[in-house]
Amino acid sequence: MSLIYAPVFALLVFEMLLFLSLIVPMPFKVKRGLFEFISHNPLVAKLQYGMKITFIFILILFVDSVNRVYRVQVELAMAKQQGGAANAVAGSERMEVQARKFYSQRNMYLCGFTLFLSLILNRTYTMILDVLRLEEENKRLTGGDAKSEKGKSGLGQAGELGEVAQLKKKLAERERDIETLKKQSQGLSDEYNRLGDQVSTSDNVPKKDR
């Protein structure tokens, strides 16, 4: 492998390892912290900018390798058309052309797969960020992450339980007051009925008995 294509191969191996690290299952908090670090770290941003320039050069190498493959194919077609008495000489030339064809195709595949994997990495990174954002939004809406949200706002689980206990206490006091009012109302009703019976009895007594 020539010196110019060795870094391309190293970059391809790095992209493969990076892709595997992106799809490895991790806890939600770990993955969110890792992607927040990648998204906000200035060193990573500079590295991404440098990688974009590198991919431009790899694209130029890919176009050049495609052009070389095409020219080799033309040379092979011309060698087949010649044939005849120059078979011995043409045989050695044909082997050389086949070797150049092999190297040109290898370089084309190497650059092509490197560029293709870079697009896959970019899309995978974007999709994972969207999934993390949706999971966080889902937890916030469903209350799955309520404990952490209350910790951030200064409210805790103990405060919520204390508030519920106070409401229950007030509700119990109201129920006792209602029960007391019921008993007082019943007592007044009984007293009213007793006085009504006395008045009715006194009205029924004859005057001579009075």
C-alpha positions in Angstrom: 0.0 0.0 0.0 1.4 3.4 -1.0 2.1 6.0 1.6 -0.8 8.2 0.6 -3.4 5.5 1.0 -2.1 4.2 4.4 -3.7 7.1 6.3 -6.9 6.4 4.4 -6.9 2.8 5.6 -6.1 4.0 9.2 -9.1 6.4 9.0 -11.3 3.6 7.8 -10.4 1.4 10.8 -11.0 4.3 13.1 -14.4 4.9 11.6 -15.3 1.2 12.1 -14.3 1.3 15.7 -16.2 4.6 16.2 -19.3 3.1 14.6 -19.1 0.1 16.9 -18.8 2.4 20.0 -21.9 4.3 18.9 -24.1 1.2 18.6 -22.9 -0.5 21.8 -25.7 -0.6 24.4 -25.0 1.8 27.3 -27.1 3.2 30.2 -29.1 6.3 29.4 -27.2 8.6 31.7 -23.8 7.4 30.4 -24.8 7.8 26.8 -26.3 11.2 27.4 -23.2 12.5 29.2 -21.0 11.1 26.4 -22.9 12.8 23.6 -23.2 16.0 25.5 -19.4 16.0 25.8 -19.0 15.3 22.1 -21.5 18.0 21.2 -20.1 20.8 23.4 -16.4 20.1 23.6 -14.4 22.7 21.5 -11.6 20.2 20.8 -14.1 17.7 19.3 -15.5 20.6 17.1 -12.0 21.3 15.8 -11.4 17.7 15.1 -14.7 17.5 13.2 -13.7 20.5 11.1 -10.3 18.8 10.3 -12.1 15.6 9.4 -14.3 17.4 6.8 -11.2 18.7 5.1 -9.7 15.2 5.2 -12.8 13.8 3.5 -12.5 16.3 0.7 -9.0 15.0 -0.1 -10.3 11.4 0.1 -13.0 12.3 -2.3 -10.4 13.6 -4.7 -8.4 10.4 -4.3 -11.6 8.4 -5.0 -12.3 10.3 -8.2 -8.7 9.7 -9.3 -8.9 6.0 -8.5 -12.1 5.7 -10.5 -10.4 7.4 -13.4 -7.4 5.0 -13.1 -9.7 2.0 -13.1 -11.4 3.2 -16.3 -8.1 3.8 -18.0 -6.9 0.3 -17.1 -10.1 -1.2 -18.4 -9.5 0.6 -21.7 -5.9 -0.7 -21.9 -7.2 -4.3 -21.3 -9.7 -3.9 -24.1 -7.1 -2.7 -26.5 -4.7 -5.6 -25.5 -7.5 -8.1 -26.3 -8.0 -6.6 -29.7 -4.3 -6.8 -30.6 -3.7 -10.5 -30.0 -1.7 -12.3 -32.9 2.0 -12.7 -33.0 2.7 -10.4 -30.0 1.1 -12.8 -27.5 4.4 -13.3 -25.6 5.1 -9.6 -25.2 1.4 -8.9 -24.7 1.2 -11.5 -21.9 3.8 -9.7 -19.8 2.2 -6.4 -20.5 -1.2 -7.9 -19.7 0.0 -9.0 -16.3 1.3 -5.5 -15.6 -2.0 -4.1 -16.6 -3.9 -6.6 -14.4 -1.7 -5.6 -11.4 -2.4 -1.9 -12.0 -6.1 -2.8 -12.3 -6.0 -4.6 -9.0 -4.3 -1.7 -7.2 -6.6 0.9 -8.8 -9.7 -1.1 -7.7 -8.3 -1.6 -4.2 -7.7 2.2 -3.9 -11.2 2.9 -5.3 -12.9 0.6 -2.8 -10.8 1.9 0.1 -11.7 5.5 -0.6 -15.3 4.7 -1.4 -15.9 2.7 1.8 -14.2 5.4 3.9 -16.5 8.1 2.4 -19.6 5.9 2.7 -18.9 5.0 6.3 -18.4 8.7 7.1 -22.0 9.4 5.9 -23.3 6.5 8.0 -21.5 7.8 11.1 -22.9 11.3 10.6 -26.5 10.0 10.2 -26.1 7.5 13.1 -24.8 10.3 15.4 -27.8 12.5 14.4 -30.3 9.8 15.0 -28.9 8.9 18.4 -29.1 12.5 19.4 -32.7 12.6 18.4 -33.4 9.4 20.3 -31.8 10.7 23.4 -33.8 14.0 23.2 -37.0 12.1 22.7 -36.3 9.7 25.6 -35.5 12.6 27.9 -38.7 14.4 26.8 -40.7 11.2 27.3 -39.3 10.7 30.8 -40.1 14.4 31.7 -43.7 14.1 30.5 -44.4 10.7 32.0 -42.8 11.6 35.4 -40.2 9.0 35.1 -37.5 11.5 35.8 -39.6 13.5 38.3 -37.1 12.9 41.1 -34.3 14.5 39.3 -36.5 17.4 38.1 -37.6 18.1 41.7 -34.0 18.0 42.8 -33.1 20.7 40.3 -36.0 22.9 41.3 -35.3 22.7 45.0 -38.2 20.3 45.8 -37.7 16.8 47.0 -39.7 13.7 47.6 -39.8 14.5 51.4 -41.3 17.9 50.7 -44.0 16.3 48.5 -44.9 13.7 51.2 -45.0 16.5 53.8 -47.4 18.5 51.7 -49.6 15.4 51.2 -49.6 14.7 55.0 -50.7 18.3 55.7 -53.6 18.0 53.2 -54.7 14.8 54.8 -54.5 16.4 58.2 -56.6 19.3 57.1 -59.1 16.9 55.5 -59.4 14.9 58.7 -60.0 18.2 60.7 -62.8 19.1 58.3 -64.4 15.7 58.6 -64.3 16.0 62.4 -65.9 19.5 62.2 -68.6 18.1 59.9 -69.2 15.2 62.3 -69.5 17.7 65.3 -71.9 19.8 63.3 -74.0 16.7 62.6 -74.1 15.8 66.2 -75.1 19.3 67.3 -77.8 19.4 64.6 -79.1 16.0 65.8 -79.1 17.3 69.4 -81.0 20.4 68.5 -83.5 18.4 66.5 -84.1 16.0 69.4 -84.5 18.9 71.8 -87.0 20.6 69.4 -89.0 17.4 69.2 -89.0 17.0 73.0 -90.2 20.5 73.5 -92.8 20.1 70.8 -94.1 16.9 72.5 -94.3 18.8 75.9 -96.3 21.6 74.4 -98.6 19.2 72.6 -99.2 17.3 75.9 -99.9 20.4 77.9 -102.4 21.6 75.3 -104.3 18.3 75.6 -104.7 18.4 79.4 -108.3 19.5 80.4 -108.7 22.9 82.1 -110.1 21.4 85.3 -107.0 19.4 85.7 -104.9 22.5 85.5 
